[in-house]
Amino acid sequence: MKHSTVSKALLFALGIPLASASAQLDSASLPKWSLSLGVDPTSFDLRTRDPGVELRMVGNLGRIWQKPGSRFSRNISMMAGGESRFNKRYAGLTAGVAADLFHVGRFTPYVQSGLGVYYTRFSGTASFYPVTIKRDAFSPGVNGGLGIRAKLGGHEFFVEQMLHAFYARDIDTGVYPLNFGFRF
């Protein structure tokens, strides 16, 4: 990978949190943290000899800004995960927006989308030739998903289905985690 590509990716990755830092200056916004753990349901294959071997896990730590009474919010998130079968690891730094669809009692369904910088690392051995393959890459990507929040006490619990496409042009290159988490 060329040094100019790495430096551009790092500048973009640093620019996302700096741009969202300006959102902190809005005193009417209520910042919240979110923490979630997810698993990619598209990777389950119980027909394998060892069920669950192809498991893809994802963890997210995010910061959300939403004005009281507003349907819209802004967020930044750090995502990290891995895939056990192919020794693949990935991480992402994303920024995006979300919109609440409607409120039903304590429940609020929402949609969200955003952009980010993703890093993928792959290493493995080819079955047809005894050579170890390694690949590291930074790439711009997109994300989006649907979720539902439930308010219990002072916390909000959520379940969401997300798409993290590591390459903006190729949607099939990412993960689709079903995340379970809470906001505090």
C-alpha positions in Angstrom: 0.0 0.0 0.0 1.4 3.4 -0.9 2.2 5.9 1.9 0.0 8.6 0.4 -3.1 6.2 0.5 -2.4 5.4 4.2 -1.9 9.1 5.1 -5.2 10.0 3.3 -7.1 7.3 5.1 -5.6 8.4 8.5 -6.5 12.1 7.8 -10.1 11.1 6.9 -10.3 8.8 10.0 -9.1 11.7 12.2 -11.4 14.2 10.4 -14.6 12.3 11.4 -14.2 12.7 15.1 -13.0 16.3 14.7 -16.1 17.2 12.6 -18.4 15.6 15.2 -16.6 17.4 18.0 -18.3 20.6 16.7 -21.6 18.8 17.4 -20.6 18.8 21.1 -20.7 22.6 21.2 -24.5 22.5 20.7 -25.7 22.9 24.3 -29.3 21.7 23.4 -28.0 18.3 22.4 -27.9 15.5 24.9 -24.9 13.2 24.2 -25.3 9.5 25.0 -22.9 6.7 24.8 -23.9 3.3 23.2 -22.3 0.0 23.6 -23.3 -3.1 21.7 -22.2 -6.6 20.7 -23.4 -8.3 17.5 -23.2 -11.4 15.5 -23.6 -11.8 11.8 -26.6 -14.1 11.2 -25.6 -14.6 7.5 -22.5 -16.4 8.7 -24.2 -19.2 10.6 -24.0 -22.5 8.8 -25.0 -25.5 10.9 -24.4 -27.9 8.0 -20.6 -27.7 8.6 -18.8 -30.5 10.5 -18.1 -28.1 13.4 -21.2 -25.8 13.8 -20.5 -22.2 14.6 -17.0 -22.2 13.1 -17.8 -19.5 10.6 -18.9 -17.0 13.4 -18.5 -13.3 12.7 -18.6 -11.1 15.8 -18.8 -7.3 16.0 -18.5 -4.8 18.9 -19.5 -1.1 18.8 -18.8 1.9 20.9 -20.7 5.0 19.9 -21.6 8.5 20.8 -25.0 10.0 19.9 -26.2 13.6 19.9 -30.0 14.2 19.8 -31.9 17.3 20.8 -34.9 16.8 23.1 -38.1 16.2 21.1 -36.2 15.8 17.8 -36.6 12.7 15.6 -33.1 13.1 14.2 -29.7 12.4 15.7 -26.0 12.4 14.8 -23.5 9.7 15.8 -20.0 8.5 15.6 -18.9 4.9 16.2 -15.9 2.7 16.5 -16.5 -0.9 15.4 -14.2 -3.9 15.7 -14.8 -7.5 14.9 -13.5 -10.7 13.4 -14.3 -13.9 11.6 -13.0 -17.1 13.0 -12.8 -19.3 10.0 -10.6 -17.1 7.7 -8.6 -15.3 10.5 -10.1 -12.0 9.3 -10.2 -8.9 11.5 -11.8 -5.6 10.8 -12.3 -2.2 12.4 -14.2 0.9 11.4 -14.6 4.5 12.4 -18.0 5.8 11.2 -20.1 8.9 11.4 -23.8 9.1 10.5 -27.3 10.2 11.1 -30.4 8.4 12.4 -34.2 9.2 12.3 -36.8 7.9 14.7 -39.8 6.6 12.7 -42.5 6.8 15.4 -43.1 6.2 19.1 -45.3 3.4 20.5 -45.2 3.5 24.3 -41.6 2.8 25.4 -40.6 1.6 21.9 -39.1 3.6 19.1 -38.1 2.1 15.8 -35.4 4.0 13.8 -33.3 3.9 10.7 -29.7 5.0 10.4 -26.9 5.4 7.8 -23.5 6.8 7.5 -20.0 6.8 6.1 -16.7 5.6 7.5 -13.2 4.3 7.1 -12.7 0.6 7.5 -9.6 -1.4 8.0 -9.5 -5.1 7.1 -6.8 -7.7 7.9 -6.8 -11.1 6.4 -4.4 -13.9 6.8 -4.7 -17.6 5.8 -3.2 -20.5 3.9 -4.4 -21.4 0.5 -5.6 -25.0 0.3 -4.3 -25.5 -3.2 -0.8 -24.1 -2.6 1.0 -24.0 0.7 1.5 -20.3 0.9 0.4 -17.9 3.6 -1.7 -15.1 2.2 -1.8 -11.7 4.1 -3.7 -8.6 3.2 -4.1 -5.3 5.0 -6.3 -2.6 3.6 -8.0 0.8 4.4 -11.1 1.6 2.5 -14.0 4.1 2.6 -17.3 2.4 3.2 -21.0 2.9 4.0 -23.3 1.6 6.7 -27.0 1.5 7.4 -29.6 -0.3 9.3 -32.9 -0.6 11.1 -33.4 -0.9 14.8 -35.8 -0.6 17.7 -35.1 1.1 21.1 -36.9 0.4 24.4 -36.7 2.8 27.4 -36.3 1.1 30.8 -35.5 3.4 33.7 -32.8 5.8 32.7 -31.3 3.6 30.0 -32.3 2.6 26.5 -31.9 -0.9 25.2 -31.8 -1.6 21.5 -31.7 -4.3 18.9 -30.6 -3.3 15.4 -29.7 -5.0 12.1 -26.8 -3.2 10.4 -24.9 -3.4 7.2 -21.2 -2.4 7.2 -20.0 -2.4 3.6 -16.2 -2.1 3.7 -16.0 -1.0 0.1 -18.6 1.6 -1.0 -18.9 0.1 -4.5 -19.3 -3.5 -3.4 -22.0 -4.1 -0.8 -21.1 -7.8 -0.4 -17.7 -7.1 1.2 -18.9 -6.3 4.6 -20.7 -7.7 7.7 -24.4 -7.7 8.6 -24.4 -7.8 12.4 -27.5 -8.2 14.5 -26.5 -5.9 17.5 -27.8 -6.0 21.0 -26.9 -3.1 23.2 -27.8 -0.2 25.5 -27.4 3.6 25.7 -26.4 5.4 28.8 
